[in-house]
Amino acid sequence: MNEDELLYLLKHGRADDIRFIFKDIEERSYPENFPAFIDAMIREHKIKRKNIAIRSGMSQDYTYKLLRGDKKTTERDYILAICIAIGMNLAQAQHALRIYGMPILSKADLRSHIISLGINEGKDIDEINDWLEKSGFYLIRTSPDMPSAPIKPLGVDHVEPLMENVGDFSVGEIVSSENIDDIGDYEESDIQLHAERCGPAPMDYMYWGEIKLQNEEENTYYVRNYYYPDGEVFVVLTDEMRDKLEEAKNKGDACYTAESLEEYELLEDAASSRFFKWFLELDRETDEKVLETMRQVDDTRFYGARYGAKLHMGEMTYYMEAFNTQHPERREYFQIVENGDERRFTVSHESYYMWLELGEIYPTYFGKKMQEPEYC
């Protein structure tokens, strides 16, 4: 399990959609040679090489040479364009970059993060480029005439917003009558991050953060995110809206029904907003809060992971187990098991992996016969 997957699970501990965890298992069976991998992807996605060239926006001759390995490129965007044109999922695109010797997409680079979101959503190059343009980043390069984007971590302060035509952008449903002018002139003046326990299990936390934006006239907006066990919300609030939200929260009222300037259920949905670059920054900052919090919970640190599959009681069981490598004597395991259509997870002091692997001799190593854990 990589860090992005662990962060996702910790931010959405009881979300139903955890199937992506097993993409790495699938990925490990792919060829380590780029042309062979491309051939496998072409078969899997049932696409012709001619259509890859058309969808990527690159010349047919050059695309064919890249696909065959006759030409090598140092431009990561060209490989990304091919991955997107084929219709690869994120795990497949990351594998393609890795075996080509390119840096993989990382949340630390906000441009890469936007591209990752687009690939996850199955967007084409034009749609992803639209997101990039609205957030002030270089488009995916598909020809030498386009500028090449640097691959390095970029904070919000280093973004040069392309806001000249911001009034033409779609910003989602505006439920306030207030008009937003020249949002590109607003600067980040404060950031808050919080973790609030919402259940008995070690991963049962709700995380929320807030970025305060202010301009020279002291007009203020608040960009907020909430990650809670069964979903996520991104909102933009005015001063008045924020005050009402805090008042409702202090009274114990449902705090997600308060009026907001913009509201999105997924980070991908927020890509239509002119506040998108701040949503991305808040998402990245929240990741740090998640890891910081989990490292303090019962001193449990899930730094290792293993995957597997085993025929068990007539059905194939897939499992992932993250475990405490810093303090192995504590035997703390974060486990996900998929059996048929059922997916379960928990934190326990018994290793489901070892139980499956050792079978009857499990007590020899662990001192007692394991009972199948009660999953959350």
C-alpha positions as a Markdown table, in Angstrom:
| # | Residue | x | y | z |
|---|---|---|---|---|
| 1 | Met | 0.0 | 0.0 | 0.0 |
| 2 | Asn | 1.5 | 3.4 | -1.0 |
| 3 | Glu | 1.1 | 6.6 | 1.0 |
| 4 | Asp | -1.7 | 7.9 | -1.1 |
| 5 | Glu | -3.8 | 4.8 | -0.5 |
| 6 | Leu | -3.1 | 4.8 | 3.2 |
| 7 | Leu | -4.1 | 8.5 | 3.4 |
| 8 | Tyr | -7.3 | 7.8 | 1.5 |
| 9 | Leu | -8.3 | 5.1 | 3.9 |
| 10 | Leu | -7.4 | 7.2 | 7.0 |
| 11 | Lys | -9.5 | 10.1 | 5.6 |
| 12 | His | -12.4 | 7.9 | 4.6 |
| 13 | Gly | -12.1 | 5.1 | 7.1 |
| 14 | Arg | -15.5 | 3.6 | 6.4 |
| 15 | Ala | -16.0 | 4.4 | 2.8 |
| 16 | Asp | -17.4 | 1.6 | 0.7 |
| 17 | Asp | -15.2 | 2.2 | -2.3 |
| 18 | Ile | -11.8 | 0.6 | -1.3 |
| 19 | Arg | -11.4 | -1.6 | -4.3 |
| 20 | Phe | -8.6 | 0.7 | -5.6 |
| 21 | Ile | -6.4 | -0.8 | -2.8 |
| 22 | Phe | -6.0 | -3.9 | -4.9 |
| 23 | Lys | -4.9 | -2.1 | -8.0 |
| 24 | Asp | -1.3 | -2.5 | -6.9 |
| 25 | Ile | -1.8 | -6.3 | -6.8 |
| 26 | Glu | -3.0 | -6.1 | -10.4 |
| 27 | Glu | -0.2 | -3.7 | -11.4 |
| 28 | Arg | 2.5 | -6.1 | -10.2 |
| 29 | Ser | 1.6 | -8.5 | -12.9 |
| 30 | Tyr | 2.2 | -6.0 | -15.7 |
| 31 | Pro | 5.3 | -6.2 | -17.9 |
| 32 | Glu | 8.3 | -4.1 | -16.7 |
| 33 | Asn | 9.3 | -3.3 | -20.3 |
| 34 | Phe | 7.5 | -0.2 | -21.7 |
| 35 | Pro | 6.7 | -1.4 | -25.2 |
| 36 | Ala | 5.4 | -4.8 | -23.8 |
| 37 | Phe | 3.4 | -2.9 | -21.2 |
| 38 | Ile | 1.9 | -0.7 | -23.9 |
| 39 | Asp | 0.9 | -3.8 | -25.9 |
| 40 | Ala | -0.8 | -5.2 | -22.8 |
| 41 | Met | -2.7 | -1.9 | -22.3 |
| 42 | Ile | -3.8 | -1.8 | -26.0 |
| 43 | Arg | -5.2 | -5.3 | -25.6 |
| 44 | Glu | -6.8 | -4.5 | -22.3 |
| 45 | His | -8.4 | -1.2 | -23.3 |
| 46 | Lys | -9.2 | -2.4 | -26.9 |
| 47 | Ile | -7.8 | 0.6 | -28.6 |
| 48 | Lys | -6.0 | 1.0 | -32.0 |
| 49 | Arg | -2.6 | 2.8 | -32.2 |
| 50 | Lys | -4.1 | 5.3 | -34.7 |
| 51 | Asn | -6.7 | 6.3 | -32.1 |
| 52 | Ile | -4.0 | 6.7 | -29.4 |
| 53 | Ala | -2.3 | 9.2 | -31.6 |
| 54 | Ile | -5.5 | 11.1 | -32.3 |
| 55 | Arg | -6.6 | 11.2 | -28.6 |
| 56 | Ser | -3.1 | 12.2 | -27.4 |
| 57 | Gly | -2.9 | 15.1 | -29.8 |
| 58 | Met | 0.6 | 14.1 | -31.0 |
| 59 | Ser | 1.7 | 13.2 | -34.5 |
| 60 | Gln | 0.9 | 9.7 | -35.6 |
| 61 | Asp | 4.5 | 8.9 | -36.7 |
| 62 | Tyr | 6.0 | 10.1 | -33.4 |
| 63 | Thr | 3.4 | 8.4 | -31.3 |
| 64 | Tyr | 4.0 | 5.0 | -33.1 |
| 65 | Lys | 7.8 | 5.4 | -32.4 |
| 66 | Leu | 7.2 | 6.1 | -28.7 |
| 67 | Leu | 4.8 | 3.1 | -28.5 |
| 68 | Arg | 7.3 | 0.7 | -30.1 |
| 69 | Gly | 10.3 | 2.1 | -28.2 |
| 70 | Asp | 12.0 | 3.3 | -31.3 |
| 71 | Lys | 12.2 | 6.8 | -29.9 |
| 72 | Lys | 12.9 | 7.9 | -26.3 |
| 73 | Thr | 11.7 | 11.1 | -24.8 |
| 74 | Thr | 12.6 | 13.0 | -21.7 |
| 75 | Glu | 9.2 | 14.8 | -21.7 |
| 76 | Arg | 7.0 | 13.2 | -19.1 |
| 77 | Asp | 3.9 | 14.9 | -20.5 |
| 78 | Tyr | 4.3 | 12.8 | -23.8 |
| 79 | Ile | 4.1 | 9.6 | -21.8 |
| 80 | Leu | 1.1 | 10.9 | -19.7 |
| 81 | Ala | -0.7 | 11.9 | -23.0 |
| 82 | Ile | -0.3 | 8.4 | -24.2 |
| 83 | Cys | -1.6 | 6.9 | -20.9 |
| 84 | Ile | -4.6 | 9.2 | -20.9 |
| 85 | Ala | -5.3 | 8.5 | -24.6 |
| 86 | Ile | -5.3 | 4.8 | -24.0 |
| 87 | Gly | -7.7 | 5.2 | -21.0 |
| 88 | Met | -5.4 | 3.8 | -18.3 |
| 89 | Asn | -6.3 | 4.1 | -14.7 |
| 90 | Leu | -4.0 | 5.8 | -12.2 |
| 91 | Ala | -2.2 | 2.7 | -11.1 |
| 92 | Gln | -1.5 | 1.8 | -14.7 |
| 93 | Ala | -0.3 | 5.3 | -15.6 |
| 94 | Gln | 2.0 | 5.4 | -12.6 |
| 95 | His | 3.4 | 2.0 | -13.6 |
| 96 | Ala | 4.0 | 3.4 | -17.2 |
| 97 | Leu | 5.9 | 6.4 | -15.8 |
| 98 | Arg | 7.9 | 4.2 | -13.4 |
| 99 | Ile | 9.1 | 1.7 | -15.9 |
| 100 | Tyr | 9.9 | 4.5 | -18.4 |
| 101 | Gly | 12.1 | 6.1 | -15.7 |
| 102 | Met | 9.9 | 9.2 | -15.3 |
| 103 | Pro | 8.8 | 10.7 | -11.9 |
| 104 | Ile | 5.4 | 9.4 | -10.9 |
| 105 | Leu | 2.5 | 11.8 | -10.2 |
| 106 | Ser | 2.7 | 13.1 | -6.7 |
| 107 | Lys | 0.4 | 15.2 | -4.4 |
| 108 | Ala | 3.4 | 17.3 | -3.5 |
| 109 | Asp | 3.3 | 18.7 | -7.0 |
| 110 | Leu | -0.1 | 20.4 | -7.4 |
| 111 | Arg | 0.0 | 20.1 | -11.2 |
| 112 | Ser | 0.6 | 16.4 | -10.9 |
| 113 | His | -2.2 | 16.1 | -8.4 |
| 114 | Ile | -4.7 | 17.7 | -10.8 |
| 115 | Ile | -3.6 | 15.3 | -13.6 |
| 116 | Ser | -4.0 | 12.4 | -11.1 |
| 117 | Leu | -7.6 | 13.5 | -10.3 |
| 118 | Gly | -8.4 | 13.7 | -14.0 |
| 119 | Ile | -7.0 | 10.3 | -14.7 |
| 120 | Asn | -9.0 | 8.9 | -11.7 |
| 121 | Glu | -12.2 | 10.5 | -13.2 |
| 122 | Gly | -11.5 | 9.1 | -16.7 |
| 123 | Lys | -11.2 | 12.6 | -18.2 |
| 124 | Asp | -9.6 | 13.1 | -21.6 |
| 125 | Ile | -6.6 | 15.4 | -22.3 |
| 126 | Asp | -8.8 | 18.4 | -23.2 |
| 127 | Glu | -10.8 | 18.2 | -19.9 |
| 128 | Ile | -7.7 | 17.8 | -17.8 |
| 129 | Asn | -6.0 | 20.7 | -19.6 |
| 130 | Asp | -9.1 | 22.8 | -18.8 |
| 131 | Trp | -8.6 | 22.0 | -15.1 |
| 132 | Leu | -4.9 | 22.9 | -15.3 |
| 133 | Glu | -5.6 | 26.2 | -17.1 |
| 134 | Lys | -8.2 | 27.3 | -14.5 |
| 135 | Ser | -5.7 | 26.5 | -11.7 |
| 136 | Gly | -2.9 | 28.4 | -13.4 |
| 137 | Phe | -0.7 | 25.5 | -14.5 |
| 138 | Tyr | 1.0 | 24.6 | -17.8 |
| 139 | Leu | -1.2 | 22.3 | -20.0 |
| 140 | Ile | -0.2 | 18.8 | -20.8 |
| 141 | Arg | 2.5 | 19.2 | -23.4 |
| 142 | Thr | 1.8 | 17.3 | -26.7 |
| 143 | Ser | 4.1 | 19.2 | -29.1 |
| 144 | Pro | 7.5 | 21.0 | -29.0 |
| 145 | Asp | 5.6 | 24.3 | -29.5 |
| 146 | Met | 4.0 | 24.1 | -26.0 |
| 147 | Pro | 5.9 | 25.1 | -22.9 |
| 148 | Ser | 7.4 | 22.3 | -20.8 |
| 149 | Ala | 6.2 | 22.2 | -17.2 |
| 150 | Pro | 8.8 | 21.9 | -14.4 |
| 151 | Ile | 8.3 | 18.7 | -12.3 |
| 152 | Lys | 8.7 | 19.9 | -8.7 |
| 153 | Pro | 6.6 | 20.6 | -5.6 |
| 154 | Leu | 4.7 | 23.9 | -6.1 |
| 155 | Gly | 2.8 | 25.6 | -3.3 |
| 156 | Val | -0.1 | 28.0 | -3.8 |
| 157 | Asp | 2.2 | 31.0 | -3.3 |
| 158 | His | 4.3 | 29.9 | -6.3 |
| 159 | Val | 1.4 | 29.6 | -8.7 |
| 160 | Glu | 1.0 | 32.3 | -11.3 |
| 161 | Pro | -2.8 | 32.3 | -11.8 |
| 162 | Leu | -4.2 | 32.7 | -15.3 |
| 163 | Met | -7.1 | 34.8 | -14.1 |
| 164 | Glu | -7.6 | 37.3 | -16.9 |
| 165 | Asn | -10.7 | 35.6 | -18.0 |
| 166 | Val | -11.9 | 34.3 | -14.7 |
| 167 | Gly | -15.4 | 35.6 | -15.3 |
| 168 | Asp | -15.8 | 33.1 | -18.1 |
| 169 | Phe | -15.2 | 30.1 | -15.9 |
| 170 | Ser | -17.9 | 27.9 | -14.6 |
| 171 | Val | -17.8 | 28.0 | -10.8 |
| 172 | Gly | -20.5 | 25.5 | -9.9 |
| 173 | Glu | -23.9 | 26.5 | -8.4 |
| 174 | Ile | -23.7 | 29.8 | -6.6 |
| 175 | Val | -26.2 | 29.9 | -3.8 |
| 176 | Ser | -25.3 | 33.4 | -2.7 |
| 177 | Ser | -26.2 | 36.5 | -4.6 |
| 178 | Glu | -22.8 | 37.9 | -3.9 |
| 179 | Asn | -20.6 | 38.5 | -6.9 |
| 180 | Ile | -16.9 | 37.3 | -6.8 |
| 181 | Asp | -14.6 | 39.7 | -8.6 |
| 182 | Asp | -10.9 | 39.2 | -9.3 |
| 183 | Ile | -10.5 | 36.2 | -7.0 |
| 184 | Gly | -7.0 | 35.9 | -8.3 |
| 185 | Asp | -6.0 | 39.0 | -6.2 |
| 186 | Tyr | -6.9 | 37.2 | -2.9 |
| 187 | Glu | -4.0 | 35.9 | -0.8 |
| 188 | Glu | -3.9 | 33.2 | 1.7 |
| 189 | Ser | -3.7 | 34.8 | 5.2 |
| 190 | Asp | -4.3 | 31.9 | 7.6 |
| 191 | Ile | -4.7 | 28.1 | 7.6 |
| 192 | Gln | -6.2 | 25.8 | 10.3 |
| 193 | Leu | -6.2 | 22.0 | 10.4 |
| 194 | His | -8.2 | 19.9 | 12.9 |
| 195 | Ala | -8.8 | 16.2 | 13.7 |
| 196 | Glu | -11.8 | 15.3 | 15.7 |
| 197 | Arg | -12.6 | 11.7 | 17.0 |
| 198 | Cys | -15.9 | 10.4 | 15.7 |
| 199 | Gly | -15.9 | 6.7 | 16.7 |
| 200 | Pro | -14.1 | 4.1 | 18.9 |
| 201 | Ala | -11.7 | 2.6 | 16.3 |
| 202 | Pro | -8.2 | 4.1 | 16.0 |
| 203 | Met | -8.9 | 5.4 | 12.4 |
| 204 | Asp | -12.3 | 6.9 | 13.4 |
| 205 | Tyr | -11.4 | 10.6 | 13.0 |
| 206 | Met | -13.1 | 13.4 | 11.1 |
| 207 | Tyr | -10.5 | 15.8 | 9.6 |
| 208 | Trp | -11.3 | 19.4 | 8.5 |
| 209 | Gly | -9.2 | 22.3 | 7.5 |
| 210 | Glu | -9.7 | 25.9 | 6.5 |
| 211 | Ile | -7.8 | 28.5 | 4.4 |
| 212 | Lys | -8.6 | 32.1 | 4.9 |
| 213 | Leu | -8.4 | 34.3 | 1.8 |
| 214 | Gln | -8.3 | 38.1 | 2.0 |
| 215 | Asn | -7.6 | 41.0 | -0.4 |
| 216 | Glu | -6.4 | 44.6 | 0.2 |
| 217 | Glu | -10.0 | 45.8 | 0.8 |
| 218 | Glu | -10.3 | 43.1 | 3.5 |
| 219 | Asn | -12.9 | 41.1 | 1.7 |
| 220 | Thr | -12.7 | 37.6 | 3.0 |
| 221 | Tyr | -13.5 | 34.0 | 1.9 |
| 222 | Tyr | -12.9 | 30.8 | 3.7 |
| 223 | Val | -12.1 | 27.6 | 1.8 |
| 224 | Arg | -12.9 | 24.5 | 3.9 |
| 225 | Asn | -12.7 | 20.8 | 3.6 |
| 226 | Tyr | -14.3 | 18.0 | 5.7 |
| 227 | Tyr | -13.2 | 14.4 | 5.5 |
| 228 | Tyr | -15.5 | 12.3 | 7.6 |
| 229 | Pro | -16.1 | 8.5 | 7.7 |
| 230 | Asp | -18.6 | 8.2 | 4.9 |
| 231 | Gly | -17.8 | 11.1 | 2.6 |
| 232 | Glu | -16.1 | 14.4 | 2.0 |
| 233 | Val | -17.3 | 18.0 | 1.5 |
| 234 | Phe | -15.5 | 21.1 | 0.1 |
| 235 | Val | -17.1 | 24.5 | 0.7 |
| 236 | Val | -16.4 | 28.2 | 0.2 |
| 237 | Leu | -17.8 | 30.5 | 2.8 |
| 238 | Thr | -18.2 | 34.3 | 3.3 |
| 239 | Asp | -17.6 | 35.8 | 6.8 |
| 240 | Glu | -21.4 | 35.8 | 7.4 |
| 241 | Met | -21.8 | 32.2 | 6.3 |
| 242 | Arg | -18.8 | 31.1 | 8.4 |
| 243 | Asp | -20.3 | 32.8 | 11.5 |
| 244 | Lys | -23.6 | 31.0 | 11.0 |
| 245 | Leu | -21.8 | 27.7 | 10.5 |
| 246 | Glu | -19.9 | 28.1 | 13.8 |
| 247 | Glu | -23.1 | 29.1 | 15.6 |
| 248 | Ala | -24.9 | 26.0 | 14.3 |
| 249 | Lys | -22.0 | 23.8 | 15.3 |
| 250 | Asn | -21.8 | 25.2 | 18.8 |
| 251 | Lys | -25.6 | 24.5 | 19.2 |
| 252 | Gly | -25.0 | 21.0 | 18.1 |
| 253 | Asp | -27.0 | 21.4 | 14.8 |
| 254 | Ala | -26.0 | 19.6 | 11.7 |
| 255 | Cys | -23.1 | 21.7 | 10.4 |
| 256 | Tyr | -23.2 | 20.5 | 6.8 |
| 257 | Thr | -26.5 | 22.0 | 5.9 |
| 258 | Ala | -25.4 | 25.6 | 6.4 |
| 259 | Glu | -25.5 | 27.9 | 3.3 |
| 260 | Ser | -22.3 | 28.1 | 1.4 |
| 261 | Leu | -21.1 | 30.1 | -1.6 |
| 262 | Glu | -19.9 | 26.9 | -3.3 |
| 263 | Glu | -20.2 | 23.3 | -2.1 |
| 264 | Tyr | -18.7 | 20.1 | -3.6 |
| 265 | Glu | -19.0 | 16.5 | -2.5 |
| 266 | Leu | -15.7 | 15.5 | -4.1 |
| 267 | Leu | -12.4 | 17.2 | -4.8 |
| 268 | Glu | -12.8 | 16.2 | -8.4 |
| 269 | Asp | -16.1 | 18.1 | -8.5 |
| 270 | Ala | -14.3 | 21.2 | -7.1 |
| 271 | Ala | -12.2 | 21.4 | -10.3 |
| 272 | Ser | -14.9 | 23.7 | -11.8 |
| 273 | Ser | -14.2 | 26.3 | -9.1 |
| 274 | Arg | -11.9 | 29.3 | -9.3 |
| 275 | Phe | -10.9 | 28.3 | -5.7 |
| 276 | Phe | -9.6 | 25.0 | -7.0 |
| 277 | Lys | -5.9 | 25.7 | -6.3 |
| 278 | Trp | -6.7 | 26.4 | -2.6 |
| 279 | Phe | -8.8 | 23.2 | -2.4 |
| 280 | Leu | -5.7 | 21.3 | -3.6 |
| 281 | Glu | -3.5 | 23.0 | -1.1 |
| 282 | Leu | -5.9 | 22.3 | 1.7 |
| 283 | Asp | -6.1 | 18.6 | 0.6 |
| 284 | Arg | -2.3 | 18.4 | 0.7 |
| 285 | Glu | -2.1 | 20.1 | 4.1 |
| 286 | Thr | -4.8 | 17.8 | 5.5 |
| 287 | Asp | -2.7 | 14.8 | 4.5 |
| 288 | Glu | 0.0 | 16.0 | 6.9 |
| 289 | Lys | -2.6 | 16.4 | 9.7 |
| 290 | Val | -3.9 | 12.8 | 9.0 |
| 291 | Leu | -0.4 | 11.3 | 9.3 |
| 292 | Glu | 0.5 | 13.4 | 12.3 |
| 293 | Thr | -2.8 | 12.4 | 14.1 |
| 294 | Met | -2.4 | 8.6 | 13.4 |
| 295 | Arg | 1.2 | 8.6 | 14.6 |
| 296 | Gln | -0.1 | 9.8 | 18.0 |
| 297 | Val | -3.1 | 7.4 | 18.3 |
| 298 | Asp | -2.1 | 4.6 | 20.6 |
| 299 | Asp | 1.4 | 5.1 | 19.3 |
| 300 | Thr | 0.4 | 3.1 | 16.3 |
| 301 | Arg | 2.4 | 3.6 | 13.1 |
| 302 | Phe | 1.4 | 1.7 | 10.0 |
| 303 | Tyr | 4.6 | 1.9 | 8.0 |
| 304 | Gly | 4.7 | -1.6 | 6.4 |
| 305 | Ala | 2.1 | -3.4 | 4.3 |
| 306 | Arg | 1.6 | -6.7 | 2.6 |
| 307 | Tyr | -0.9 | -8.0 | 0.0 |
| 308 | Gly | -2.1 | -11.4 | -0.9 |
| 309 | Ala | -4.8 | -13.7 | -2.1 |
| 310 | Lys | -5.8 | -17.1 | -0.8 |
| 311 | Leu | -8.5 | -19.7 | -1.5 |
| 312 | His | -10.3 | -19.8 | 1.9 |
| 313 | Met | -13.4 | -21.7 | 2.7 |
| 314 | Gly | -14.3 | -22.2 | -1.0 |
| 315 | Glu | -13.8 | -18.5 | -2.0 |
| 316 | Met | -10.9 | -16.4 | -3.0 |
| 317 | Thr | -10.0 | -13.9 | -0.3 |
| 318 | Tyr | -7.9 | -10.8 | -1.1 |
| 319 | Tyr | -6.3 | -9.0 | 1.7 |
| 320 | Met | -4.1 | -6.1 | 2.6 |
| 321 | Glu | -2.5 | -5.7 | 6.0 |
| 322 | Ala | -0.6 | -2.6 | 7.1 |
| 323 | Phe | 1.4 | -3.3 | 10.2 |
| 324 | Asn | 3.5 | -1.5 | 12.9 |
| 325 | Thr | 7.2 | -2.0 | 11.9 |
| 326 | Gln | 8.5 | 0.5 | 14.5 |
| 327 | His | 7.0 | -1.5 | 17.4 |
| 328 | Pro | 6.3 | -5.0 | 16.1 |
| 329 | Glu | 5.9 | -6.4 | 19.6 |
| 330 | Arg | 2.6 | -4.5 | 19.8 |
| 331 | Arg | 1.2 | -6.5 | 17.0 |
| 332 | Glu | -1.1 | -3.8 | 15.6 |
| 333 | Tyr | -2.6 | -4.4 | 12.2 |
| 334 | Phe | -4.8 | -2.4 | 9.9 |
| 335 | Gln | -6.5 | -5.0 | 7.8 |
| 336 | Ile | -8.7 | -4.9 | 4.7 |
| 337 | Val | -10.3 | -8.1 | 3.4 |
| 338 | Glu | -12.3 | -8.6 | 0.2 |
| 339 | Asn | -14.3 | -11.8 | 0.0 |
| 340 | Gly | -16.7 | -12.0 | -2.9 |
| 341 | Asp | -18.7 | -8.8 | -2.8 |
| 342 | Glu | -18.0 | -8.2 | 0.8 |
| 343 | Arg | -15.2 | -5.8 | 1.9 |
| 344 | Arg | -14.3 | -5.4 | 5.6 |
| 345 | Phe | -11.6 | -3.7 | 7.6 |
| 346 | Thr | -10.5 | -3.2 | 11.1 |
| 347 | Val | -7.5 | -2.5 | 13.4 |
| 348 | Ser | -6.6 | -5.5 | 15.6 |
| 349 | His | -3.7 | -7.1 | 17.5 |
| 350 | Glu | -3.9 | -10.3 | 15.4 |
| 351 | Ser | -2.6 | -10.8 | 12.0 |
| 352 | Tyr | -5.2 | -12.1 | 9.5 |
| 353 | Tyr | -2.4 | -12.6 | 7.0 |
| 354 | Met | -0.5 | -14.8 | 9.3 |
| 355 | Trp | -3.6 | -16.7 | 10.3 |
| 356 | Leu | -4.3 | -17.5 | 6.6 |
| 357 | Glu | -0.7 | -18.4 | 5.9 |
| 358 | Leu | 0.1 | -20.5 | 8.9 |
| 359 | Gly | -3.2 | -22.2 | 9.4 |
| 360 | Glu | -3.1 | -24.9 | 12.1 |
| 361 | Ile | 0.5 | -23.9 | 13.2 |
| 362 | Tyr | -0.6 | -20.3 | 14.0 |
| 363 | Pro | -0.6 | -20.9 | 17.8 |
| 364 | Thr | 3.1 | -22.0 | 17.6 |
| 365 | Tyr | 4.0 | -18.5 | 16.7 |
| 366 | Phe | 1.3 | -16.4 | 18.3 |
| 367 | Gly | 0.6 | -18.5 | 21.4 |
| 368 | Lys | -3.1 | -19.1 | 20.9 |
| 369 | Lys | -5.6 | -20.1 | 18.3 |
| 370 | Met | -6.9 | -17.0 | 16.5 |
| 371 | Gln | -10.6 | -16.3 | 16.2 |
| 372 | Glu | -11.6 | -14.5 | 13.0 |
| 373 | Pro | -11.6 | -10.8 | 14.0 |
| 374 | Glu | -14.8 | -8.8 | 14.3 |
| 375 | Tyr | -14.6 | -6.3 | 11.5 |
| 376 | Cys | -15.8 | -2.8 | 11.6 |
